[in-house]
Amino acid sequence: NIEDFIKVLSLILNKTNLDKVETIILGDFNVDYSAKQNPLRRRMDEFAFLFNLTQIISEPTNVTETSKSIIDLILVNNNHKIVQRMKSANEVCKGDKKHTSAPEARANNNIGITR
């Protein structure tokens, strides 16, 4: 349940001085971020805004024969530093046959990173 996840994560982030800590939250959220009218995506946007986080994946990470979606997300509070590090990073998370990890897909020019 996305609401429970956001509630627990909010409790953790509220105890953290985000101005002094570089924050990276990543994973398979199963919320299609490419669907702008999706209520779950809007809820994720509200959460990100509340904590001054930026979702930096802009291209599909889950591609099938019939659909494309952005469900693997990376939320950061220091966008410019993270993007610089990702350019030189070899791997942040492992992909599988169904999902492509952000760095792997970027290396294959399958996804973009919002700058």
Residue frames relative to the residue before (quaternion, step in Angstrom):
aa qw qx qy qz dx dy dz
N 1.0000 0.0000 0.0000 0.0000 0.00 0.00 0.00
I 0.4333 -0.7352 0.4624 0.2407 3.58 -0.63 1.15
E 0.6268 0.5432 -0.3491 0.4362 3.61 1.03 -0.69
D 0.6498 0.5013 -0.3174 0.4751 3.59 0.97 -0.80
F 0.6353 0.5319 -0.3188 0.4603 3.55 1.00 -0.88
I 0.6783 0.4847 -0.2921 0.4687 3.58 0.85 -0.96
K 0.6273 0.5439 -0.3365 0.4443 3.59 1.00 -0.78
V 0.6919 0.4649 -0.2790 0.4767 3.59 0.85 -0.97
L 0.6647 0.4982 -0.3050 0.4657 3.57 0.91 -0.88
S 0.6224 0.5373 -0.3339 0.4610 3.60 1.05 -0.72
L 0.6209 0.5345 -0.3385 0.4628 3.59 1.02 -0.77
I 0.6626 0.4944 -0.2997 0.4761 3.58 0.95 -0.86
L 0.7011 0.4723 -0.2807 0.4546 3.59 0.81 -0.97
N 0.6128 0.5513 -0.3511 0.4442 3.60 1.09 -0.60
K 0.6829 0.4608 -0.2800 0.4929 3.59 1.17 -0.48
T 0.6463 0.5095 -0.2953 0.4853 3.57 1.33 -0.06
N 0.3634 -0.6946 0.5715 0.2425 3.56 -1.02 0.77
L 0.2117 -0.8410 0.4878 0.0998 3.57 0.13 1.31
D 0.5706 0.5820 -0.3869 0.4312 3.59 1.21 -0.31
K 0.7551 0.3664 -0.1919 0.5087 3.59 1.17 -0.55
V 0.7174 0.3949 -0.2297 0.5260 3.58 1.26 -0.18
E 0.3619 -0.6989 0.5729 0.2288 3.54 -0.90 0.95
T 0.1211 -0.8328 0.5401 0.0097 3.55 -0.57 1.19
I 0.0134 0.7654 -0.6421 0.0408 3.53 -0.95 1.00
I 0.0153 -0.7671 0.6408 -0.0239 3.56 -0.75 1.08
L 0.1273 0.8172 -0.5506 0.1131 3.57 -0.56 1.08
G 0.3645 0.7289 -0.5381 0.2151 3.50 -1.22 0.50
D 0.6051 -0.5092 0.4628 0.4006 3.48 -1.42 -0.11
F 0.1462 -0.8375 0.5250 0.0393 3.58 -0.16 1.31
N 0.2680 -0.7831 0.5069 0.2407 3.59 1.26 -0.39
V 0.5167 0.5239 -0.4576 0.4992 3.53 1.07 0.89
D 0.3345 -0.7663 0.5106 0.2004 3.59 -0.49 1.17
Y 0.2358 -0.8181 0.5154 0.0973 3.54 -0.22 1.32
S 0.5915 0.5642 -0.3799 0.4330 3.60 1.21 -0.20
A 0.6404 0.4945 -0.3165 0.4951 3.61 1.25 -0.34
K 0.2514 -0.8344 0.4736 0.1275 3.57 0.12 1.33
Q 0.7055 0.4504 -0.2693 0.4763 3.61 1.09 -0.58
N 0.4390 0.6987 -0.4491 0.3426 3.57 1.31 -0.05
P 0.4635 -0.7018 0.4609 0.2831 3.64 -0.68 1.01
L 0.6341 0.5207 -0.3412 0.4587 3.61 1.06 -0.62
R 0.6245 0.5121 -0.3347 0.4855 3.57 1.07 -0.72
R 0.6436 0.5101 -0.3307 0.4650 3.61 0.95 -0.82
R 0.6358 0.5190 -0.3291 0.4670 3.59 1.04 -0.74
M 0.6369 0.5071 -0.3224 0.4830 3.60 1.03 -0.75
D 0.6258 0.5311 -0.3335 0.4637 3.60 1.04 -0.75
E 0.6401 0.5198 -0.3201 0.4666 3.59 0.98 -0.84
F 0.6411 0.5187 -0.3098 0.4732 3.56 0.97 -0.91
A 0.6690 0.5004 -0.2996 0.4607 3.60 0.85 -0.99
F 0.6528 0.5183 -0.3132 0.4551 3.58 0.92 -0.87
L 0.6342 0.5584 -0.3215 0.4274 3.56 0.96 -0.91
F 0.7848 0.2936 -0.1434 0.5267 3.58 1.02 -0.82
N 0.4613 -0.7118 0.4214 0.3209 3.57 1.28 0.37
L 0.3708 0.7094 -0.4974 0.3344 3.55 0.93 1.01
T 0.2260 -0.7548 0.6023 0.1282 3.54 -1.18 0.65
Q 0.3020 -0.7173 0.6004 0.1840 3.58 -0.94 0.93
I 0.1798 -0.8675 0.4599 0.0611 3.60 -0.36 1.22
I 0.5743 0.5588 -0.4073 0.4382 3.63 1.18 -0.02
S 0.0911 -0.8453 0.5265 0.0052 3.56 -0.70 1.08
E 0.7164 0.3734 -0.2432 0.5368 3.59 1.25 -0.10
P 0.6843 -0.5164 0.3183 0.4047 3.62 -1.15 0.52
T 0.1790 -0.7704 0.6056 0.0875 3.53 -1.10 0.83
N 0.7207 0.2827 -0.2007 0.6003 3.58 1.29 -0.19
V 0.0583 0.8139 -0.5682 0.1061 3.55 -0.34 1.28
T 0.0382 -0.7667 0.6409 0.0062 3.54 -0.90 1.01
E 0.7139 -0.4180 0.3190 0.4624 3.56 -1.26 -0.10
T 0.7957 0.3224 -0.1443 0.4920 3.58 1.08 -0.69
S 0.8176 0.1636 -0.0873 0.5452 3.62 1.17 -0.18
K 0.1620 -0.7320 0.6515 0.1163 3.49 -1.41 0.31
S 0.0847 0.7983 -0.5932 0.0603 3.56 -0.99 0.79
I 0.3338 -0.6853 0.6054 0.2289 3.51 -1.34 0.39
I 0.1215 0.8116 -0.5590 0.1183 3.57 -0.12 1.28
D 0.6334 0.4525 -0.3233 0.5381 3.57 1.28 -0.24
L 0.0512 -0.8476 0.5263 -0.0441 3.55 -0.32 1.28
I 0.1180 -0.7319 0.6616 0.1126 3.51 -1.32 0.45
L 0.0885 -0.7832 0.6154 0.0010 3.56 -0.62 1.24
V 0.0061 0.8121 -0.5814 0.0493 3.59 -0.78 1.02
N 0.3454 -0.7303 0.5443 0.2260 3.55 -1.22 0.44
N 0.7408 0.2862 -0.1933 0.5761 3.57 1.26 0.00
N 0.1886 -0.8690 0.4476 0.0951 3.51 0.65 1.25
H 0.7081 0.4818 -0.3015 0.4190 3.62 0.67 -0.99
K 0.6531 0.4973 -0.3217 0.4718 3.62 0.99 -0.71
I 0.6589 0.5219 -0.3102 0.4442 3.57 0.94 -0.89
V 0.6551 0.5101 -0.3196 0.4567 3.58 0.88 -0.90
Q 0.6330 0.5209 -0.3354 0.4643 3.61 0.98 -0.77
R 0.6817 0.4822 -0.2905 0.4673 3.58 0.91 -0.87
M 0.6482 0.5223 -0.3291 0.4457 3.59 1.00 -0.76
K 0.5897 0.5751 -0.3753 0.4250 3.57 1.07 -0.63
S 0.7611 0.3505 -0.1955 0.5095 3.58 0.99 -0.78
A 0.5424 0.6286 -0.4070 0.3807 3.60 1.22 -0.22
N 0.4108 -0.7074 0.5203 0.2452 3.54 -1.02 0.79
E 0.7902 -0.1278 0.1271 0.5857 3.57 0.99 -0.86
V 0.1922 -0.7631 0.6058 0.1169 3.60 -0.98 0.88
C 0.7883 -0.0432 0.0391 0.6126 3.56 0.96 -0.82
K 0.5132 -0.6587 0.4623 0.2984 3.55 -1.15 0.59
G 0.3093 -0.7229 0.5872 0.1921 3.54 -1.09 0.79
D 0.2194 -0.7315 0.6156 0.1946 3.52 -1.30 0.09
K 0.7507 -0.3981 0.2521 0.4631 3.58 -1.23 -0.08
K 0.7016 0.4512 -0.2734 0.4789 3.60 1.08 -0.62
H 0.7863 0.2221 -0.1020 0.5674 3.58 0.97 -0.87
T 0.2508 -0.7381 0.6067 0.1555 3.52 -1.16 0.67
S 0.4113 -0.6962 0.5202 0.2748 3.57 -0.79 0.95
A 0.6520 -0.5567 0.3496 0.3778 3.57 -1.10 0.69
P 0.7099 0.4393 -0.2996 0.4619 3.66 0.70 -0.91
E 0.6320 0.5305 -0.3356 0.4544 3.58 1.02 -0.79
A 0.6777 0.4831 -0.2895 0.4728 3.56 0.88 -0.93
R 0.6268 0.5308 -0.3379 0.4595 3.57 1.01 -0.80
A 0.6437 0.5203 -0.3205 0.4607 3.58 0.97 -0.85
N 0.7163 0.4050 -0.2357 0.5171 3.58 1.12 -0.65
N 0.4430 -0.7200 0.4198 0.3304 3.57 1.35 0.18
N 0.4009 0.7202 -0.4721 0.3124 3.58 1.09 0.72
I 0.7997 0.1556 -0.0994 0.5714 3.59 1.12 -0.45
G 0.3410 -0.7190 0.5655 0.2168 3.49 -1.26 0.41
I 0.2824 -0.7150 0.6067 0.2023 3.50 -1.28 0.34
T 0.4249 -0.7014 0.5126 0.2545 3.53 -0.81 1.02
R 0.1769 -0.7874 0.5835 0.0910 3.56 -0.84 0.94
